[in-house]
């Protein structure tokens, strides 16, 4: 049988003193300038695929390409009014 007496913990102990706390606890939380909200719409699959492909081509297939394309379209729509 294995000897597990060396594995027993003596407890977690006390947290570090405030002066010894890591530097990352002193940083302020990051705030977003603008809160994003989901916009859910239903479109035919061929429209979805074409939109996804166009977004990928225009924004080098980066994360958020479809959102960026939508925002570009929305800006063009607002300017056309």
Protein Blocks (a to p, Z undefined) as FASTA:
>chain_A
ZZfklmpcgbjbjaddfklpcfklmpccdddfbdcddddddddfklmmmmmmmmmmmnoo
pghklmmmmmmmmmmmmmmZZ
